[in-house]
Amino acid sequence: MSQALAIIPARMASTRLPGKPLLCETGKPLIQHVVENAQRADSLTRVVVATDDQVIVDAVEGFGGEAVLTGPHPNGTSRLAEALTLIDSDHELIVNVQGDEPEIDPQVIDALVAGIAADAGAPMATLCSRFAGDEDPTNPNIVKLVRDANGRAMYFSRSLMPFDRDHGGVSATPQTAYWKHPGLYAYRRDFLANVYPTLPPTPLEDIEKLEQLRILEHGCPIAVIEANAPEPGIDTSEQYTAFVERYQKHSPKD
């Protein structure tokens, strides 16, 4: 199995849920749940949190984790690129694990690492998953994607795509017609360290507010690996409350 380094970008200044990395109603800060799940992935030999806040560095080191302090960044990929310069590592594969996904499945991380390792021509890889029965594919907060015949990304959008002409735009079978995009990425070292930092922002990236579109607009391929979606990230207090309830329900009782 290919081995990779995981870097988890984290920041305190979330617009919808400020301070979320350190929310701790489970008895652990949110970022600790992310780190511990990532450490369970067989493909990862090291997990490092990258943040621009010393409070998060202190919290991570307090539970025995590893963290580096970066400057401010416009997106997670940019933060990873700087973090890579601060970490003494020779890993050729780097995984971006979102800092607000405390229920990330380690096997999904392994599938992503295996996928990018298998596609030598792709400098970057991500995931796609089918919609669950209770998920609304028209929800703009759930990013959609379409793939080409080789399994690489053609486009990402907050809009529903493809447009089903025969059914007024929305397919009668959304669970098989659409792919959603869980926000987990893997990169080859050279691309993350030397190519991505040179790519200027692009119009579609700005319109959709999706950083991965910068890569596509500059002509860089993104491999897409099908996998069961990770549990949703935590963006609101309601989502955090629901996570705490799930955690308490399944945690061993004293």
Buried (B, 14 or more C-beta within 10 A) or exposed (E): EBBBBBBBBBBBEBEEBEBBBBBBBBEBBBBBBBBBBBBBBEBBEBBBBBBBBEEBBEBBEEEEBEBBBBEEBEBBBBBBBBBBEEBEBEBBBBBBBBBBBBBBBBBBBBBBBBBBBEBEEBBBBBBBBBBEEEBEBEEEEBBBBBBEEEBBBEBBBBEBBEEBEEEEEEBEEBEEBBBBBBBBBBBBBEBBBEBBBEBEEBEBBEEBEBBBBBBBBBEBBBBBBEBEBBBBBBBEEEBBEBBBEBBEEEEEEE
